[in-house]
Amino acid sequence: MAKAILYRLVTALLGGLLSSLAYPREGIWPMIFVSFAFLLVSIRGLSFWKAFGVGYLGGFAFYVSQIEWMSLYLGPVPLVALSLLEAFFFGLGMAAIARVWRWLEIKPNLRWRDLRISAAIASIWVAREWVSTNLPYGGFPWSRLAMSQSESPLAKWVFFGGQPLLTFVVALISSLAVTWVISTRRQGWQGRKSALTVSLVSLLVGIPLLTPLPKDGNAGYLVIAAVQGNAKAGLFANAERGSILRNHLEATKLIASKAKGQSIDVVVWPENASDINPLADAVTGDAINRLVDDKLRVPLIFGTITERDGRLYNSSLIWKPGVGATDWYDKKRPVPFAEYVPDREFWYSIAPDLIGLVSHGYTFGTRDGIFDMGNRQLGVLICFEVAIDDISRDLVHSGAQVILSQTNNSDFGHSDETFQQVAIAKLRAIETGRAVVNDSTVGVSAVFGPDGALLDQLPTFEAGAMVTKVPLRNDLTPAMAIGSGLDLLINAIAALLIALSIGKKPILAIGRLTLRAKKKALSKR
């Protein structure tokens, strides 16, 4: 018994660790199928709580191996703490998979058993990802199966249903492979079952391969100059005041040599490109005015920290020639424990040294991210917001014809973080059907077309500029038309499967306990 559990723990640990090879920078995307298969094998046939324990270890290895960049400046504590938290949801998801799997396996005369089990596993996994990306404090929208597939032929599935659908497809293919191996070992070779599995996997791979994606500008084109200042702009960099702004002013001079005669429509700087708020500092405001009015003569969109009514915001401003700042966007989803501390008193009592490093908190923005340039609508999001589904979805439904993803990757040095983020930006381009300009302080800065094609890119940790003619689009992709409906549907299916696997008696017992608690509460009033 002890050997069996040890075997499962080792299998789960390997499955979690192997997942890191599938994500950029390694980018060996087929490894995610191997990783997922190991994780499934580790919990098959286990009871709920045993599967939770094994899944918890696998989940910890899954996260800690992928997001090691979190420890670069703050040490191992935040990395371990976040990985332990995410492993809890991971473990619950694996336990639910084990429960439903056992329930379906023992059902007599169940048609298409392997397909139903595989679809159930994929549904529960997608639902688990939804929980992880939304809870707590807005969740951690990283390390989804879909994010490993930016260079895979399967990437086009996001065009049809976003990252939830791509994750579902990846999980389904892996589950079909595992259930096929199990059935073959138990019952021997079965031609019809094998043919069905091969046909379904071929279909899942073939559909995106045969799907042409729109890449032209049905709403025209825009020449965008994106600047990478190569500045020490991290939260803990302690850079000299004004040095980040100077870096971007210098790098902006490189636009002329990159333009090659093209007429530029707009210039973009990344998040935190101006470390002095030009709305509050007259000298900085004058410098921006001179740049925009006398040299660029086109709007400049850039990131800075603004303050209004005593509140701080991580903002993006659009500064137009002869007018100045005409609109701004405040980051709607600041990063917890980096840009603000939720429940500060509680967490400070646990880790005062770490929480004390976050001396101020940014306020959640409420304005839309659309910058109006006549008949052209530019959608703006900031940094990790590119990983949040509803941010991009809202931009498209608000009229964005192109998406500007302004980011600051300085805090993560030469780690894999920036490569993972730009992979997400590529998937967003395919999903939204919009060109995405990912502009970073230090890189990776890149421009993707609506079909995910790389249009331009800069080397990391070098000052530079990209001048790119990007297509503007108005059409909605199927993923944008569906919106969050697919999430709701898969979550409902997963919840129903779990409820059915529990059975009527436990559900009725829970209902009776709930009813008694309500009656007791009412009697006390």
RODO-964047 format. One record per residue (C-alpha): x, y, z; residue number from 1. Coordinates in nm, 3 decimals, decimal comma. Layout:
BEGIN
REC_x_y_z_balum
REC_X_Y_Z_NUM .
...
END
This chain:
BEGIN
REC_x_y_z_balum
REC_0,000_0,000_0,000_1 .
REC_0,278_0,239_0,096_2 .
REC_0,465_0,155_-0,227_3 .
REC_0,153_0,222_-0,432_4 .
REC_0,103_0,565_-0,276_5 .
REC_0,473_0,646_-0,315_6 .
REC_0,450_0,550_-0,682_7 .
REC_0,153_0,782_-0,726_8 .
REC_0,325_1,067_-0,545_9 .
REC_0,634_1,034_-0,764_10 .
REC_0,416_1,020_-1,076_11 .
REC_0,228_1,335_-0,970_12 .
REC_0,552_1,513_-0,889_13 .
REC_0,699_1,426_-1,230_14 .
REC_0,378_1,531_-1,402_15 .
REC_0,385_1,869_-1,232_16 .
REC_0,753_1,931_-1,302_17 .
REC_0,736_1,821_-1,667_18 .
REC_0,469_2,083_-1,735_19 .
REC_0,729_2,360_-1,711_20 .
REC_0,899_2,231_-2,026_21 .
REC_0,583_2,300_-2,229_22 .
REC_0,571_2,672_-2,151_23 .
REC_0,804_2,941_-2,289_24 .
REC_1,099_2,978_-2,283_25 .
REC_1,154_2,604_-2,328_26 .
REC_0,834_2,589_-2,532_27 .
REC_0,831_2,212_-2,594_28 .
REC_0,453_2,225_-2,621_29 .
REC_0,390_1,846_-2,666_30 .
REC_0,523_1,797_-2,312_31 .
REC_0,197_1,931_-2,170_32 .
REC_0,024_1,613_-2,291_33 .
REC_0,284_1,398_-2,115_34 .
REC_0,253_1,610_-1,800_35 .
REC_-0,126_1,587_-1,798_36 .
REC_-0,117_1,210_-1,858_37 .
REC_0,117_1,160_-1,560_38 .
REC_-0,111_1,368_-1,339_39 .
REC_-0,417_1,168_-1,442_40 .
REC_-0,249_0,832_-1,387_41 .
REC_-0,140_0,943_-1,041_42 .
REC_-0,497_0,988_-0,913_43 .
REC_-0,697_0,726_-1,106_44 .
REC_-0,893_0,497_-0,878_45 .
REC_-0,819_0,689_-0,559_46 .
REC_-1,075_0,805_-0,307_47 .
REC_-1,152_1,176_-0,292_48 .
REC_-0,913_1,268_-0,011_49 .
REC_-0,627_1,049_-0,130_50 .
REC_-0,662_1,200_-0,476_51 .
REC_-0,662_1,544_-0,315_52 .
REC_-0,332_1,470_-0,137_53 .
REC_-0,163_1,332_-0,448_54 .
REC_-0,308_1,612_-0,661_55 .
REC_-0,190_1,871_-0,411_56 .
REC_0,171_1,758_-0,454_57 .
REC_0,133_1,750_-0,831_58 .
REC_-0,023_2,095_-0,827_59 .
REC_0,254_2,240_-0,616_60 .
REC_0,516_2,104_-0,857_61 .
REC_0,305_2,226_-1,150_62 .
REC_0,304_2,586_-1,032_63 .
REC_0,640_2,619_-0,857_64 .
REC_0,824_2,492_-1,166_65 .
REC_0,651_2,735_-1,402_66 .
REC_0,655_3,059_-1,202_67 .
REC_0,997_3,045_-1,043_68 .
REC_1,044_3,402_-1,168_69 .
REC_0,836_3,523_-0,871_70 .
REC_1,133_3,458_-0,642_71 .
REC_1,377_3,675_-0,836_72 .
REC_1,358_3,981_-0,610_73 .
REC_1,151_3,869_-0,311_74 .
REC_1,304_3,527_-0,249_75 .
REC_1,126_3,192_-0,222_76 .
REC_0,849_3,283_0,025_77 .
REC_0,601_3,444_-0,222_78 .
REC_0,670_3,169_-0,477_79 .
REC_0,609_2,890_-0,226_80 .
REC_0,306_3,064_-0,073_81 .
REC_0,134_3,119_-0,409_82 .
REC_0,218_2,767_-0,527_83 .
REC_0,075_2,618_-0,207_84 .
REC_-0,243_2,822_-0,246_85 .
REC_-0,291_2,727_-0,612_86 .
REC_-0,209_2,365_-0,529_87 .
REC_-0,513_2,363_-0,298_88 .
REC_-0,750_2,437_-0,589_89 .
REC_-0,547_2,202_-0,808_90 .
REC_-0,584_1,923_-0,553_91 .
REC_-0,959_1,976_-0,525_92 .
REC_-0,988_1,960_-0,904_93 .
REC_-0,788_1,636_-0,920_94 .
REC_-0,998_1,488_-0,640_95 .
REC_-1,317_1,577_-0,827_96 .
REC_-1,175_1,419_-1,144_97 .
REC_-1,091_1,099_-0,953_98 .
REC_-1,442_1,086_-0,806_99 .
REC_-1,622_1,135_-1,138_100 .
REC_-1,383_0,900_-1,318_101 .
REC_-1,455_0,615_-1,073_102 .
REC_-1,828_0,680_-1,097_103 .
REC_-1,826_0,660_-1,478_104 .
REC_-1,596_0,358_-1,488_105 .
REC_-1,827_0,141_-1,277_106 .
REC_-2,149_0,240_-1,453_107 .
REC_-2,276_-0,072_-1,635_108 .
REC_-2,337_-0,068_-2,011_109 .
REC_-2,216_0,289_-2,052_110 .
REC_-2,181_0,369_-2,422_111 .
REC_-1,876_0,556_-2,544_112 .
REC_-1,728_0,511_-2,196_113 .
REC_-1,375_0,636_-2,274_114 .
REC_-1,506_0,940_-2,460_115 .
REC_-1,745_1,032_-2,179_116 .
REC_-1,475_0,990_-1,916_117 .
REC_-1,231_1,200_-2,118_118 .
REC_-1,487_1,475_-2,178_119 .
REC_-1,576_1,476_-1,808_120 .
REC_-1,209_1,505_-1,708_121 .
REC_-1,157_1,793_-1,952_122 .
REC_-1,469_1,974_-1,826_123 .
REC_-1,367_1,949_-1,461_124 .
REC_-1,014_2,065_-1,543_125 .
REC_-1,143_2,374_-1,728_126 .
REC_-1,375_2,452_-1,436_127 .
REC_-1,081_2,416_-1,196_128 .
REC_-0,881_2,660_-1,407_129 .
REC_-1,171_2,905_-1,391_130 .
REC_-1,166_2,888_-1,011_131 .
REC_-0,787_2,938_-1,001_132 .
REC_-0,801_3,235_-1,236_133 .
REC_-1,077_3,408_-1,039_134 .
REC_-1,027_3,321_-0,670_135 .
REC_-0,915_3,460_-0,432_136 .
REC_-0,856_3,834_-0,483_137 .
REC_-0,920_3,806_-0,856_138 .
REC_-0,725_3,482_-0,888_139 .
REC_-0,399_3,397_-1,060_140 .
REC_-0,460_3,393_-1,439_141 .
REC_-0,142_3,203_-1,524_142 .
REC_-0,036_2,842_-1,593_143 .
REC_-0,342_2,740_-1,794_144 .
REC_-0,297_2,449_-2,033_145 .
REC_-0,385_2,679_-2,322_146 .
REC_-0,091_2,905_-2,246_147 .
REC_0,151_2,626_-2,339_148 .
REC_0,014_2,607_-2,694_149 .
REC_0,097_2,945_-2,850_150 .
REC_0,331_2,777_-3,101_151 .
REC_0,121_2,463_-3,140_152 .
REC_-0,112_2,385_-3,432_153 .
REC_-0,386_2,374_-3,169_154 .
REC_-0,348_2,745_-3,091_155 .
REC_-0,622_2,837_-3,337_156 .
REC_-0,884_2,682_-3,109_157 .
REC_-0,881_3,010_-2,915_158 .
REC_-1,036_3,170_-3,225_159 .
REC_-1,346_2,956_-3,167_160 .
REC_-1,376_2,967_-2,789_161 .
REC_-1,082_3,139_-2,622_162 .
REC_-0,845_2,980_-2,376_163 .
REC_-1,115_2,770_-2,202_164 .
REC_-1,183_2,585_-2,529_165 .
REC_-0,813_2,535_-2,605_166 .
REC_-0,755_2,403_-2,252_167 .
REC_-1,052_2,169_-2,299_168 .
REC_-0,906_2,035_-2,624_169 .
REC_-0,561_1,977_-2,469_170 .
REC_-0,713_1,800_-2,168_171 .
REC_-0,945_1,595_-2,392_172 .
REC_-0,661_1,472_-2,616_173 .
REC_-0,451_1,374_-2,313_174 .
REC_-0,745_1,203_-2,143_175 .
REC_-0,837_1,009_-2,458_176 .
REC_-0,480_0,881_-2,480_177 .
REC_-0,480_0,771_-2,114_178 .
REC_-0,821_0,603_-2,127_179 .
REC_-0,729_0,427_-2,454_180 .
REC_-0,413_0,283_-2,298_181 .
REC_-0,607_0,168_-1,990_182 .
REC_-0,881_0,006_-2,201_183 .
REC_-0,627_-0,166_-2,425_184 .
REC_-0,435_-0,307_-2,130_185 .
REC_-0,757_-0,429_-1,965_186 .
REC_-0,951_-0,560_-2,265_187 .
REC_-0,688_-0,603_-2,533_188 .
REC_-0,679_-0,437_-2,873_189 .
REC_-1,019_-0,317_-2,991_190 .
REC_-1,018_-0,189_-3,344_191 .
REC_-1,337_0,014_-3,330_192 .
REC_-1,241_0,191_-3,006_193 .
REC_-0,892_0,267_-3,134_194 .
REC_-1,029_0,395_-3,464_195 .
REC_-1,273_0,623_-3,278_196 .
REC_-0,996_0,763_-3,058_197 .
REC_-0,760_0,822_-3,352_198 .
REC_-1,040_0,981_-3,557_199 .
REC_-1,141_1,216_-3,277_200 .
REC_-0,784_1,325_-3,202_201 .
REC_-0,723_1,374_-3,575_202 .
REC_-1,035_1,591_-3,591_203 .
REC_-0,922_1,799_-3,292_204 .
REC_-0,586_1,857_-3,458_205 .
REC_-0,717_1,891_-3,811_206 .
REC_-0,983_2,158_-3,750_207 .
REC_-0,735_2,431_-3,647_208 .
REC_-0,488_2,324_-3,916_209 .
REC_-0,754_2,368_-4,185_210 .
REC_-0,899_2,692_-4,041_211 .
REC_-0,785_3,011_-4,219_212 .
REC_-0,774_3,308_-3,984_213 .
REC_-0,854_3,667_-4,092_214 .
REC_-0,547_3,886_-4,110_215 .
REC_-0,639_4,181_-4,330_216 .
REC_-0,751_4,520_-4,203_217 .
REC_-1,122_4,535_-4,280_218 .
REC_-1,131_4,866_-4,088_219 .
REC_-0,808_5,002_-4,238_220 .
REC_-0,452_5,011_-4,112_221 .
REC_-0,253_5,204_-3,852_222 .
REC_0,122_5,261_-3,841_223 .
REC_0,225_5,221_-3,478_224 .
REC_0,569_5,301_-3,339_225 .
REC_0,632_5,110_-3,014_226 .
REC_0,932_5,205_-2,799_227 .
REC_1,128_4,984_-2,560_228 .
REC_1,339_5,201_-2,332_229 .
REC_1,542_4,927_-2,158_230 .
REC_1,495_5,100_-1,824_231 .
REC_1,536_4,973_-1,471_232 .
REC_1,168_5,023_-1,405_233 .
REC_1,098_4,750_-1,151_234 .
REC_0,901_4,808_-0,832_235 .
REC_1,216_4,756_-0,626_236 .
REC_1,474_4,899_-0,867_237 .
REC_1,522_5,231_-0,680_238 .
REC_1,606_5,401_-1,009_239 .
REC_1,716_5,763_-1,017_240 .
REC_1,414_5,992_-1,044_241 .
REC_1,342_6,069_-1,408_242 .
REC_1,583_5,806_-1,545_243 .
REC_1,306_5,582_-1,682_244 .
REC_1,151_5,875_-1,867_245 .
REC_1,492_5,974_-2,006_246 .
REC_1,548_5,621_-2,135_247 .
REC_1,224_5,632_-2,328_248 .
REC_1,290_5,980_-2,461_249 .
REC_1,625_5,857_-2,593_250 .
REC_1,484_5,536_-2,739_251 .
REC_1,211_5,737_-2,915_252 .
REC_1,484_5,892_-3,132_253 .
REC_1,529_5,548_-3,292_254 .
REC_1,186_5,568_-3,454_255 .
REC_1,310_5,778_-3,746_256 .
REC_1,558_5,514_-3,862_257 .
REC_1,297_5,239_-3,828_258 .
REC_1,018_5,423_-4,009_259 .
REC_1,184_5,402_-4,352_260 .
REC_0,962_5,675_-4,492_261 .
REC_0,639_5,552_-4,337_262 .
REC_0,408_5,813_-4,190_263 .
REC_0,354_5,726_-3,823_264 .
REC_0,001_5,749_-3,677_265 .
REC_0,070_5,694_-3,307_266 .
REC_0,364_5,628_-3,074_267 .
REC_0,335_5,386_-2,781_268 .
REC_0,552_5,363_-2,471_269 .
REC_0,516_5,080_-2,217_270 .
REC_0,375_5,068_-1,867_271 .
REC_0,558_5,299_-1,620_272 .
REC_0,753_5,457_-1,907_273 .
REC_0,737_5,795_-1,733_274 .
REC_0,837_5,757_-1,369_275 .
REC_0,723_6,115_-1,307_276 .
REC_0,357_6,202_-1,346_277 .
REC_0,342_6,473_-1,618_278 .
REC_-0,003_6,579_-1,497_279 .
REC_0,142_6,677_-1,159_280 .
REC_0,494_6,785_-1,254_281 .
REC_0,517_7,093_-1,481_282 .
REC_0,873_7,019_-1,602_283 .
REC_0,782_6,664_-1,706_284 .
REC_0,459_6,783_-1,866_285 .
REC_0,655_7,041_-2,065_286 .
REC_0,903_6,775_-2,183_287 .
REC_0,618_6,553_-2,305_288 .
REC_0,455_6,852_-2,474_289 .
REC_0,773_6,941_-2,661_290 .
REC_0,821_6,582_-2,772_291 .
REC_0,464_6,541_-2,898_292 .
REC_0,416_6,890_-3,045_293 .
REC_0,755_6,952_-3,202_294 .
REC_0,903_6,609_-3,283_295 .
REC_0,641_6,336_-3,303_296 .
REC_0,343_6,544_-3,417_297 .
REC_0,121_6,242_-3,350_298 .
REC_-0,043_6,115_-3,030_299 .
REC_0,176_5,948_-2,766_300 .
REC_0,030_5,673_-2,545_301 .
REC_0,236_5,597_-2,236_302 .
REC_0,220_5,455_-1,887_303 .
REC_0,271_5,649_-1,565_304 .
REC_0,147_5,661_-1,206_305 .
REC_-0,125_5,919_-1,151_306 .
REC_-0,294_6,051_-0,838_307 .
REC_-0,648_6,180_-0,803_308 .
REC_-0,837_6,256_-0,484_309 .
REC_-0,554_6,111_-0,279_310 .
REC_-0,564_5,777_-0,464_311 .
REC_-0,289_5,625_-0,677_312 .
REC_-0,355_5,466_-1,016_313 .
REC_-0,144_5,269_-1,259_314 .
REC_-0,246_5,462_-1,568_315 .
REC_-0,203_5,489_-1,941_316 .
REC_-0,241_5,838_-2,095_317 .
REC_-0,298_5,950_-2,451_318 .
REC_-0,123_6,282_-2,517_319 .
REC_-0,220_6,461_-2,839_320 .
REC_-0,033_6,738_-3,027_321 .
REC_-0,142_7,086_-2,930_322 .
REC_-0,390_6,954_-2,673_323 .
REC_-0,207_6,746_-2,413_324 .
REC_-0,362_6,456_-2,221_325 .
REC_-0,711_6,396_-2,356_326 .
REC_-0,797_6,058_-2,206_327 .
REC_-0,661_5,799_-1,969_328 .
REC_-0,709_5,440_-1,863_329 .
REC_-0,651_5,317_-1,508_330 .
REC_-0,556_4,955_-1,458_331 .
REC_-0,872_4,769_-1,362_332 .
REC_-0,703_4,468_-1,207_333 .
REC_-0,395_4,568_-1,003_334 .
REC_-0,188_4,266_-0,899_335 .
REC_-0,255_4,162_-0,536_336 .
REC_0,052_4,162_-0,309_337 .
REC_0,247_4,361_-0,567_338 .
REC_0,040_4,667_-0,660_339 .
REC_-0,186_4,653_-0,355_340 .
REC_-0,231_4,437_-0,046_341 .
REC_-0,581_4,300_0,020_342 .
REC_-0,667_4,258_0,388_343 .
REC_-0,339_4,428_0,472_344 .
REC_-0,367_4,403_0,851_345 .
REC_-0,418_4,027_0,840_346 .
REC_-0,133_3,955_0,599_347 .
REC_0,099_4,203_0,772_348 .
REC_0,054_4,010_1,095_349 .
REC_0,174_3,695_0,915_350 .
REC_0,459_3,834_0,701_351 .
REC_0,538_4,193_0,808_352 .
REC_0,873_4,210_0,623_353 .
REC_0,725_4,112_0,287_354 .
REC_0,400_4,307_0,318_355 .
REC_0,596_4,610_0,434_356 .
REC_0,772_4,619_0,096_357 .
REC_0,441_4,711_-0,070_358 .
REC_0,421_5,054_0,085_359 .
REC_0,132_5,183_-0,125_360 .
REC_-0,166_5,041_-0,307_361 .
REC_-0,307_5,126_-0,648_362 .
REC_-0,680_5,183_-0,679_363 .
REC_-0,890_4,972_-0,915_364 .
REC_-0,972_5,162_-1,232_365 .
REC_-1,327_5,204_-1,359_366 .
REC_-1,281_5,378_-1,695_367 .
REC_-1,296_5,194_-2,026_368 .
REC_-0,971_5,120_-2,208_369 .
REC_-1,071_5,276_-2,540_370 .
REC_-0,866_5,565_-2,680_371 .
REC_-1,044_5,748_-2,961_372 .
REC_-0,840_5,863_-3,261_373 .
REC_-1,113_5,986_-3,491_374 .
REC_-1,260_5,682_-3,665_375 .
REC_-0,996_5,456_-3,508_376 .
REC_-1,048_5,293_-3,172_377 .
REC_-0,744_5,172_-2,978_378 .
REC_-0,792_4,931_-2,689_379 .
REC_-0,546_4,958_-2,398_380 .
REC_-0,467_4,712_-2,121_381 .
REC_-0,180_4,706_-1,873_382 .
REC_0,066_4,424_-1,800_383 .
REC_-0,088_4,110_-1,645_384 .
REC_-0,433_4,217_-1,765_385 .
REC_-0,344_4,047_-2,093_386 .
REC_-0,391_3,716_-1,908_387 .
REC_-0,745_3,805_-1,788_388 .
REC_-1,016_3,692_-2,030_389 .
REC_-1,281_3,953_-1,960_390 .
REC_-1,040_4,249_-1,999_391 .
REC_-0,971_4,172_-2,367_392 .
REC_-1,332_4,071_-2,422_393 .
REC_-1,458_4,403_-2,286_394 .
REC_-1,217_4,598_-2,506_395 .
REC_-1,340_4,425_-2,822_396 .
REC_-1,705_4,472_-2,731_397 .
REC_-1,632_4,838_-2,656_398 .
REC_-1,506_4,885_-3,012_399 .
REC_-1,130_4,823_-2,997_400 .
REC_-0,986_4,767_-3,345_401 .
REC_-0,634_4,697_-3,216_402 .
REC_-0,506_4,614_-2,868_403 .
REC_-0,208_4,781_-2,701_404 .
REC_-0,065_4,572_-2,418_405 .
REC_0,166_4,800_-2,219_406 .
REC_0,384_4,610_-1,977_407 .
REC_0,682_4,638_-1,745_408 .
REC_0,880_4,315_-1,706_409 .
REC_1,178_4,470_-1,527_410 .
REC_1,107_4,296_-1,196_411 .
REC_1,151_3,954_-1,358_412 .
REC_1,495_4,003_-1,507_413 .
REC_1,606_3,745_-1,762_414 .
REC_1,356_3,485_-1,640_415 .
REC_1,086_3,306_-1,841_416 .
REC_0,810_3,544_-1,727_417 .
REC_0,827_3,785_-2,020_418 .
REC_0,836_3,499_-2,272_419 .
REC_0,529_3,344_-2,112_420 .
REC_0,352_3,679_-2,121_421 .
REC_0,422_3,743_-2,487_422 .
REC_0,291_3,394_-2,566_423 .
REC_-0,035_3,494_-2,398_424 .
REC_-0,041_3,812_-2,609_425 .
REC_-0,014_3,600_-2,925_426 .
REC_-0,309_3,384_-2,816_427 .
REC_-0,508_3,701_-2,739_428 .
REC_-0,449_3,824_-3,093_429 .
REC_-0,596_3,504_-3,240_430 .
REC_-0,880_3,496_-2,988_431 .
REC_-0,988_3,857_-3,033_432 .
REC_-0,912_3,885_-3,404_433 .
REC_-0,717_4,202_-3,325_434 .
REC_-0,355_4,291_-3,378_435 .
REC_-0,180_4,305_-3,041_436 .
REC_0,114_4,536_-2,971_437 .
REC_0,297_4,402_-2,666_438 .
REC_0,523_4,690_-2,561_439 .
REC_0,759_4,625_-2,269_440 .
REC_1,014_4,834_-2,083_441 .
REC_1,280_4,565_-2,132_442 .
REC_1,116_4,309_-2,360_443 .
REC_0,983_4,090_-2,496_444 .
REC_0,827_4,362_-2,713_445 .
REC_0,644_4,221_-3,015_446 .
REC_0,358_4,287_-3,255_447 .
REC_0,117_4,010_-3,357_448 .
REC_-0,135_4,022_-3,639_449 .
REC_-0,500_3,918_-3,593_450 .
REC_-0,400_3,567_-3,700_451 .
REC_-0,119_3,547_-3,445_452 .
REC_0,155_3,601_-3,703_453 .
REC_0,463_3,779_-3,567_454 .
REC_0,486_4,116_-3,744_455 .
REC_0,777_4,269_-3,550_456 .
REC_0,990_4,205_-3,244_457 .
REC_1,274_4,361_-3,044_458 .
REC_1,563_4,190_-2,862_459 .
REC_1,529_4,187_-2,485_460 .
REC_1,726_4,431_-2,269_461 .
REC_1,811_4,660_-2,558_462 .
REC_1,668_5,002_-2,629_463 .
REC_1,475_4,992_-2,953_464 .
REC_1,168_5,083_-3,153_465 .
REC_0,927_4,894_-3,374_466 .
REC_0,743_5,067_-3,657_467 .
REC_0,466_4,839_-3,778_468 .
REC_0,170_4,875_-4,010_469 .
REC_-0,102_4,688_-3,822_470 .
REC_-0,445_4,589_-3,955_471 .
REC_-0,755_4,725_-3,781_472 .
REC_-1,061_4,501_-3,756_473 .
REC_-1,423_4,534_-3,653_474 .
REC_-1,550_4,177_-3,694_475 .
REC_-1,612_3,955_-3,393_476 .
REC_-1,443_3,616_-3,373_477 .
REC_-1,657_3,323_-3,252_478 .
REC_-1,471_3,346_-2,918_479 .
REC_-1,575_3,708_-2,875_480 .
REC_-1,933_3,634_-2,981_481 .
REC_-1,962_3,352_-2,726_482 .
REC_-1,812_3,569_-2,452_483 .
REC_-1,819_3,410_-2,108_484 .
REC_-2,099_3,172_-2,210_485 .
REC_-1,858_2,884_-2,269_486 .
REC_-1,712_2,928_-1,919_487 .
REC_-2,060_2,913_-1,767_488 .
REC_-2,157_2,607_-1,971_489 .
REC_-1,844_2,407_-1,885_490 .
REC_-1,866_2,507_-1,519_491 .
REC_-2,229_2,394_-1,507_492 .
REC_-2,143_2,060_-1,671_493 .
REC_-1,856_2,005_-1,427_494 .
REC_-2,077_2,087_-1,128_495 .
REC_-2,348_1,851_-1,254_496 .
REC_-2,099_1,566_-1,304_497 .
REC_-1,960_1,612_-0,954_498 .
REC_-2,309_1,624_-0,802_499 .
REC_-2,417_1,308_-0,988_500 .
REC_-2,101_1,126_-0,883_501 .
REC_-2,171_1,208_-0,518_502 .
REC_-2,513_1,048_-0,542_503 .
REC_-2,858_1,129_-0,410_504 .
REC_-2,802_1,036_-0,045_505 .
REC_-2,510_1,272_0,023_506 .
REC_-2,685_1,552_-0,166_507 .
REC_-3,004_1,502_0,035_508 .
REC_-2,800_1,491_0,356_509 .
REC_-2,631_1,819_0,269_510 .
REC_-2,970_1,967_0,186_511 .
REC_-3,113_1,858_0,520_512 .
REC_-2,816_2,001_0,710_513 .
REC_-2,852_2,330_0,523_514 .
REC_-3,224_2,342_0,600_515 .
REC_-3,163_2,273_0,970_516 .
REC_-2,900_2,546_0,986_517 .
REC_-3,142_2,795_0,830_518 .
REC_-3,418_2,701_1,075_519 .
REC_-3,179_2,732_1,366_520 .
REC_-3,064_3,075_1,248_521 .
REC_-3,426_3,192_1,210_522 .
REC_-3,518_3,068_1,558_523 .
REC_-3,242_3,280_1,713_524 .
REC_-3,378_3,601_1,564_525 .
END
